[in-house]
């Protein structure tokens, strides 16, 4: 779970959140958003590339470039390492995925990020992604709200947009002004 996002929605500081809900949602309502697969990012030609898909445990032998200490990815990495009786050799914390890619490209270590985010990082460095085989590396990202039916109009429109099915190539495209769902299952 993304503790900061979850807390902001629960406390009313945010109307809507987008986060991994693996640890539960309490009284918040949820709607599915997307699946998120985490991968290990390494410099091109790194020793781990020859193995193909790996378990996170193999990455623990290397220095790590980690996202900030409260990020859901870093918390999942730390928990996974603890379950293995190991610690993360953290070389540096960064606040963004582009900074993570730059640090990895410059030889400061390896790091974990969503596969889709890595695919969108064109030209950030000579890097490769290695699929992680661990169950925690496949995350279900959800939209969370105290009550979807009482969201302000702009938030309901955003929910409607984010929950539209992806357009099929060559098929009909979804309506641009689709209404947000009236409610969500808890």
GIRA-V480995 format. One record per residue. N is the residue number from 1. RES is the residue in one small letter. PHI is phi in whole degrees, -180 to 180 (* if undefined). PSI is psi in degrees with one decimal (NA if undefined). Layout:
n = <N;N>
res = <RES;RES>
phi = <PHI;PHI>
psi = <PSI;PSI>
//
This chain:
n = <1;2;3;4;5;6;7;8;9;10;11;12;13;14;15;16;17;18;19;20;21;22;23;24;25;26;27;28;29;30;31;32;33;34;35;36;37;38;39;40;41;42;43;44;45;46;47;48;49;50;51;52;53;54;55;56;57;58;59;60;61;62;63;64;65;66;67;68;69;70;71;72;73;74;75;76;77;78;79;80;81;82;83;84;85;86;87;88;89;90;91;92;93;94;95;96;97;98;99;100;101;102;103;104;105;106;107;108;109;110;111;112;113;114;115;116;117;118;119;120;121;122;123;124;125;126;127;128;129;130;131;132;133;134;135;136;137;138;139;140;141;142;143;144;145;146;147;148;149;150;151;152;153;154;155;156;157;158;159;160;161;162;163;164;165;166;167;168;169;170;171;172;173;174;175;176;177;178;179;180;181;182;183;184;185;186>
res = <x;x;x;x;x;x;x;x;x;x;x;x;x;x;x;x;x;x;x;x;x;x;x;x;x;x;x;x;x;x;x;x;x;x;x;x;x;x;x;x;x;x;x;x;x;x;x;x;x;x;x;x;x;x;x;x;x;x;x;x;x;x;x;x;x;x;x;x;x;x;x;x;x;x;x;x;x;x;x;x;x;x;x;x;x;x;x;x;x;x;x;x;x;x;x;x;x;x;x;x;x;x;x;x;x;x;x;x;x;x;x;x;x;x;x;x;x;x;x;x;x;x;x;x;x;x;x;x;x;x;x;x;x;x;x;x;x;x;x;x;x;x;x;x;x;x;x;x;x;x;x;x;x;x;x;x;x;x;x;x;x;x;x;x;x;x;x;x;x;x;x;x;x;x;x;x;x;x;x;x;x;x;x;x;x;x>
phi = <*;-93;-56;-69;-66;-57;-62;-62;-72;-59;-78;85;-74;-134;-78;-141;-134;-128;-161;-76;-110;-58;-92;100;-129;61;-92;-75;-87;-133;-136;-65;-116;-167;-90;-134;-106;-86;-131;-91;-102;-136;-65;-53;86;-59;-56;-72;-62;-67;-84;74;-68;-135;-89;-56;-53;-64;-77;-70;-80;-115;-59;-116;-105;-112;-70;-52;-64;-102;-71;-62;-67;-65;-63;-66;-63;-63;-66;-62;-64;-62;-61;-89;73;-124;-124;-87;-83;-76;-92;-161;-98;-127;-100;-148;-70;-66;-65;-60;-61;-64;-66;-66;-58;-88;86;-84;150;-120;-153;-113;-153;-64;-57;-63;-63;-63;-61;-83;-87;-73;71;-82;167;-88;-129;-132;-111;-123;-60;-98;-89;-69;-62;-69;-80;-108;-115;-100;-92;-125;-87;-127;-154;-65;-159;-60;-72;-108;-65;-60;-52;-61;-68;-64;-64;-63;-58;-59;-66;-71;-100;-65;-65;-63;-63;-88;-62;82;-99;-66;-96;-66;-62;-72;-109;-66;-77;-71;-61;-70;-157;-129;-73;-77>
psi = <153.7;97.4;-39.7;-40.9;-49.0;-48.7;-41.2;-40.3;-45.6;-43.2;-8.7;7.0;-22.4;142.9;-33.2;144.4;158.9;117.5;167.7;126.4;27.2;-31.5;10.0;170.6;4.9;-128.7;3.5;148.6;153.0;154.6;140.5;141.5;-61.9;164.0;148.0;119.1;123.0;143.0;158.3;129.2;129.9;158.7;146.4;133.2;4.5;150.6;-33.2;-17.6;-33.2;-19.8;-14.1;-137.0;142.2;166.2;148.6;-31.5;-36.0;-30.4;-18.6;-11.2;-7.8;153.6;144.9;142.6;112.9;152.4;170.3;155.2;-17.1;4.4;147.3;-34.1;-46.4;-40.0;-40.0;-39.9;-46.1;-41.6;-41.8;-43.3;-42.6;-40.5;-28.2;-0.9;26.6;171.0;161.4;131.1;77.5;120.9;-38.8;145.1;140.5;162.0;-6.5;160.4;-32.5;-40.1;-37.9;-47.1;-41.7;-41.1;-41.3;-43.6;-35.2;12.1;17.6;-7.1;-160.4;164.6;165.7;133.5;166.0;139.2;-44.3;-39.8;-42.0;-41.3;-30.5;-10.5;72.3;129.4;19.6;-15.1;173.5;88.8;159.3;153.9;143.1;122.2;141.0;133.0;-7.4;144.3;-34.0;-14.5;-8.7;112.9;146.2;113.3;131.9;154.0;136.6;143.6;158.1;-42.5;108.4;-31.4;-17.1;10.7;150.0;156.9;-47.1;-39.7;-38.7;-39.8;-40.6;-45.3;-45.0;-42.5;-44.9;-22.0;3.8;141.7;149.2;137.9;139.9;138.7;124.9;-9.6;-178.9;145.3;146.4;154.0;139.9;-28.8;44.7;142.7;151.2;154.4;146.5;-33.6;170.7;155.1;142.8;NA>
//
